[in-house]
Amino acid sequence: MTNPAGLLDESATKGILAVVNAVHGQGVPDETLELVHLRVSQINGCSWCLNYGMRSARKAGESDERLMTLAGWRDAPYFTDDERAALLLAEHMTRIADSLDPVPDAVWDEVADRYDEKALAALVLWISTTNLFNRINVTTRQVAGTGMA
């Protein structure tokens, strides 16, 4: 199937892109947003988003060490405490069905201690939107490497 967002009225795509654009410049470094996008896409197995995200991260100057160790971010020495908090939130928000308390207060507090409310809102929207993209692309079997500029 062609990507469903493109099949509907253009307002669907515009709405999604408005959220994507709104999160930038809200206090979360773009590098962190790139890492979060990739980690969520790893969890969800979205090859299209992983391919796109890797290209985007590399273009933004992300190092091979960080990209290659992202799945093991807890043990890799390449990530800041702020990035670790964002990645922790991303994992909990992505795996909401895996726990009766999907985002425990301790996780939320860790992120809230590192990001102000505006940045935290941007993170929540970014993680949610990445999950949306992943679910669309996995469901409709979008092929990695297609549809990229």
C-alpha positions as CSV (number, residue, x, y, z in Angstrom):
1,M,0.0,0.0,0.0
2,T,1.1,3.5,-0.6
3,N,1.7,5.4,2.6
4,P,-1.9,6.1,3.9
5,A,-1.1,9.7,5.0
6,G,-0.4,10.5,1.4
7,L,-3.7,8.9,0.2
8,L,-5.9,11.0,2.4
9,D,-6.7,14.7,2.2
10,E,-3.5,16.7,2.4
11,S,-4.5,18.0,5.8
12,A,-3.5,14.6,7.4
13,T,0.1,15.0,6.2
14,K,0.1,18.7,7.0
15,G,-1.1,18.0,10.6
16,I,1.5,15.4,11.2
17,L,4.3,17.6,9.8
18,A,3.1,20.5,11.9
19,V,3.7,18.4,15.0
20,V,7.2,17.3,13.7
21,N,8.1,20.9,13.0
22,A,6.7,22.2,16.3
23,V,9.0,20.1,18.5
24,H,12.3,21.6,17.2
25,G,13.6,24.6,19.0
26,Q,11.7,23.9,22.2
27,G,14.7,23.1,24.4
28,V,15.6,19.6,23.3
29,P,18.8,19.5,21.2
30,D,18.2,18.2,17.7
31,E,20.9,15.5,18.4
32,T,18.7,14.2,21.2
33,L,15.6,14.1,19.0
34,E,17.5,12.2,16.4
35,L,18.7,9.6,19.0
36,V,15.2,9.3,20.4
37,H,13.7,8.8,16.9
38,L,16.2,6.0,16.2
39,R,15.7,4.3,19.5
40,V,12.0,4.2,19.2
41,S,12.3,3.0,15.6
42,Q,14.7,0.2,16.7
43,I,12.2,-1.0,19.3
44,N,9.3,-1.0,16.8
45,G,11.4,-2.5,14.0
46,C,10.6,0.2,11.5
47,S,13.3,-0.2,8.8
48,W,12.1,2.8,6.8
49,C,12.4,5.1,9.9
50,L,15.8,3.6,10.8
51,N,17.2,4.1,7.4
52,Y,15.8,7.7,7.2
53,G,16.9,8.4,10.8
54,M,20.4,7.2,10.3
55,R,20.8,9.3,7.2
56,S,19.4,12.3,9.0
57,A,21.6,11.7,12.1
58,R,24.8,11.3,10.0
59,K,23.9,14.5,8.0
60,A,23.6,16.3,11.3
61,G,27.1,15.2,12.3
62,E,26.2,12.3,14.7
63,S,29.2,10.0,15.4
64,D,29.4,6.3,14.3
65,E,30.1,5.3,17.9
66,R,26.9,6.8,19.2
67,L,24.8,5.4,16.3
68,M,26.3,1.9,16.6
69,T,25.8,1.7,20.4
70,L,22.4,3.3,20.6
71,A,20.6,0.1,21.4
72,G,23.0,-0.4,24.4
73,W,22.8,3.3,25.5
74,R,22.6,2.3,29.2
75,D,26.2,0.9,29.1
76,A,27.8,2.9,26.3
77,P,29.9,5.9,27.5
78,Y,28.9,8.1,24.6
79,F,25.6,9.5,25.9
80,T,24.9,12.4,28.3
81,D,22.7,12.2,31.3
82,D,20.1,14.3,29.5
83,E,20.1,12.0,26.5
84,R,19.8,9.0,28.8
85,A,16.8,10.5,30.4
86,A,15.1,11.2,27.0
87,L,16.0,7.7,25.8
88,L,14.5,6.2,29.0
89,L,11.3,8.1,28.5
90,A,11.2,7.0,24.9
91,E,11.5,3.3,25.8
92,H,8.8,3.5,28.4
93,M,6.4,5.5,26.2
94,T,7.0,3.0,23.3
95,R,6.5,-0.1,25.4
96,I,3.3,1.0,27.2
97,A,1.7,-2.4,27.0
98,D,4.6,-4.1,28.7
99,S,3.8,-2.8,32.2
100,L,0.9,-1.9,34.5
101,D,2.8,1.3,35.2
102,P,4.1,2.2,31.7
103,V,5.8,5.5,32.7
104,P,6.6,5.2,36.4
105,D,6.9,8.4,38.4
106,A,10.6,7.8,38.8
107,V,11.1,7.9,35.1
108,W,9.0,10.9,34.6
109,D,10.7,12.7,37.5
110,E,14.2,11.9,36.0
111,V,13.2,13.5,32.7
112,A,11.4,16.4,34.3
113,D,14.5,17.2,36.4
114,R,16.5,17.6,33.1
115,Y,14.0,19.3,30.8
116,D,11.6,22.2,31.4
117,E,7.9,21.7,30.8
118,K,8.1,23.0,27.2
119,A,11.0,20.7,26.3
120,L,9.3,17.8,28.0
121,A,6.1,18.5,26.0
122,A,8.3,18.5,22.8
123,L,9.8,15.1,23.9
124,V,6.4,13.6,24.5
125,L,5.1,14.8,21.1
126,W,8.3,13.6,19.3
127,I,8.2,10.2,20.8
128,S,4.5,9.9,20.1
129,T,4.9,11.0,16.5
130,T,7.8,8.7,15.9
131,N,5.6,5.8,17.2
132,L,2.9,7.0,14.8
133,F,5.3,6.9,11.8
134,N,6.6,3.5,12.9
135,R,3.2,2.0,13.1
136,I,2.1,3.4,9.7
137,N,5.3,2.2,8.0
138,V,5.5,-1.2,9.6
139,T,1.8,-1.9,9.0
140,T,1.9,-0.9,5.4
141,R,5.4,-2.4,4.8
142,Q,7.1,0.7,3.6
143,V,10.5,-0.2,2.1
144,A,13.6,1.2,3.7
145,G,15.4,3.6,1.4
146,T,12.3,4.5,-0.7
147,G,10.7,7.9,-0.8
148,M,13.8,9.8,0.4
149,A,15.1,13.0,-0.9
